[in-house]
Amino acid sequence: MCREEALDINALFAANGPLNEDTTQLIGIVKETAPTKQCMDDKCLGVGEFINKYFPRGTVYRDDNLLFYEALGNRSLLRNGFFGSFNPISIYREGKKLGKRLEEKGVDGNLKGEGVKLGGVLIFNSRGDVVYTHPEVTGKQFPVAEIADVINSIV
């Protein structure tokens, strides 16, 4: 899940948000922590910034075996995402929309680390069954209201 999606999910749990932190646990998954080829520490990689600025209401874990990503289909940005169309006009147009939306939300970040594997959202009920899946689609608006409705329907 990218920074924008993390910010949007956390907004659901804000003071006046539709979800209650007492009844719903928010968990984030990251692919890697430092050291990596590009970064010797997590400050460079941006993990701390992600947690503090974009995902403060959740707990973040590292998925060493990439099982979360496997559950979402092992999708890749190059095959399934933003650049999958290979249409330069579409890529430019969608990139402009994405840039404007991120700027309006105050989302920024770096291009460090593995940024090709696509994430998403899995929602589990109290028995641990997956009741909702939303694979990340780079550049597309996140279905925040739909996710809130699903969570509210199982709480």
URJO-V631363 format. One record per residue. RES is the residue in one letter. PHI is phi as a letter, one per 30 degrees, with the letter a starting at -180 (NA if undefined). OMEGA is omega in radians with two decimals (none if undefined). NEAR is the number of other ideal C-beta (glycine too) atoms within 12 Angstrom. Layout:
res | phi | omega | near
RES | PHI | OMEGA | NEAR
RES | PHI | OMEGA | NEAR
//
This chain:
res | phi | omega | near
M | NA | -3.12 | 37
C | d | -3.07 | 39
R | d | -3.14 | 33
E | d | 3.14 | 35
E | d | 3.10 | 37
A | d | 3.11 | 39
L | d | -3.13 | 34
D | d | 3.12 | 33
I | d | 3.13 | 40
N | d | 3.12 | 34
A | d | 3.09 | 28
L | d | -3.10 | 34
F | c | 3.13 | 28
A | d | -3.06 | 19
A | e | -3.12 | 12
N | c | -3.12 | 9
G | d | -3.08 | 22
P | d | -3.07 | 23
L | c | -3.08 | 31
N | c | 3.14 | 19
E | d | -3.14 | 21
D | d | -3.09 | 10
T | c | -3.07 | 15
T | b | 3.11 | 28
Q | c | -3.12 | 21
L | c | -3.10 | 34
I | b | 3.07 | 23
G | c | -3.14 | 32
I | b | 3.01 | 35
V | c | -3.10 | 37
K | d | -3.01 | 31
E | a | 2.97 | 29
T | b | -3.10 | 27
A | d | 0.05 | 20
P | d | 3.05 | 16
T | b | 3.10 | 21
K | e | -3.06 | 12
Q | c | -3.00 | 18
C | b | 3.10 | 21
M | d | 3.14 | 13
D | b | -3.09 | 16
D | d | 3.06 | 25
K | d | 3.09 | 18
C | d | -3.10 | 22
L | d | 3.08 | 29
G | j | -3.12 | 32
V | d | 3.13 | 33
G | d | 3.10 | 20
E | d | 3.10 | 26
F | e | -3.11 | 36
I | d | -3.04 | 29
N | d | -3.03 | 19
K | c | -2.99 | 21
Y | c | -3.07 | 33
F | b | -3.02 | 33
P | d | -3.10 | 22
R | c | -3.11 | 29
G | c | 3.03 | 29
T | c | -3.07 | 15
V | c | 3.10 | 28
Y | b | 3.04 | 21
R | c | -3.13 | 25
D | c | -3.09 | 24
D | e | -3.08 | 13
N | c | 3.12 | 13
L | h | -3.13 | 22
L | d | 3.08 | 15
F | d | -3.12 | 32
Y | d | 3.05 | 29
E | d | 3.12 | 18
A | d | 3.11 | 20
L | c | 3.03 | 26
G | j | -3.14 | 21
N | h | -3.09 | 21
R | d | -3.10 | 27
S | b | 3.08 | 23
L | e | -3.09 | 26
L | d | -3.13 | 16
R | c | -2.96 | 17
N | c | -2.96 | 25
G | c | -3.02 | 28
F | e | -3.06 | 30
F | c | -3.10 | 22
G | d | -3.06 | 20
S | d | -3.08 | 21
F | h | 3.07 | 12
N | c | -3.05 | 13
P | e | 3.14 | 11
I | d | 3.12 | 11
S | d | 3.13 | 16
I | d | 3.14 | 20
Y | d | -3.10 | 16
R | d | 3.14 | 16
E | d | 3.09 | 24
G | d | 3.10 | 20
K | d | 3.12 | 15
K | d | 3.14 | 19
L | d | 3.14 | 26
G | e | 3.13 | 18
K | d | -3.13 | 16
R | d | 3.13 | 23
L | d | 3.11 | 25
E | d | 3.13 | 13
E | d | -3.14 | 14
K | d | -3.11 | 25
G | i | -3.13 | 13
V | c | 3.04 | 27
D | b | 3.14 | 19
G | l | -3.13 | 23
N | c | 3.11 | 17
L | c | -3.14 | 15
K | c | 3.06 | 25
G | i | -3.13 | 27
E | d | -3.08 | 23
G | c | -3.05 | 27
V | c | -3.09 | 23
K | d | -3.11 | 31
L | d | 3.11 | 35
G | c | -3.14 | 40
G | l | -3.10 | 35
V | b | 2.96 | 37
L | b | 3.08 | 31
I | c | -3.13 | 31
F | c | 3.00 | 22
N | d | -3.07 | 18
S | d | 3.10 | 13
R | d | -3.13 | 8
G | i | 3.10 | 11
D | d | 3.06 | 12
V | d | -3.13 | 18
V | c | -3.13 | 21
Y | a | 3.07 | 22
T | b | 3.03 | 22
H | b | 3.08 | 29
P | d | 3.11 | 28
E | d | 3.02 | 37
V | b | -3.05 | 27
T | e | 3.10 | 34
G | j | -3.11 | 30
K | c | 3.12 | 21
Q | d | -3.12 | 23
F | d | -3.10 | 34
P | d | -3.04 | 23
V | d | -3.11 | 27
A | d | 3.11 | 17
E | d | 3.12 | 20
I | d | 3.10 | 34
A | d | 3.13 | 27
D | d | 3.14 | 18
V | d | -3.14 | 26
I | d | 3.14 | 32
N | d | -3.12 | 20
S | d | -3.11 | 16
I | c | -3.13 | 21
V | d | none | 21
//
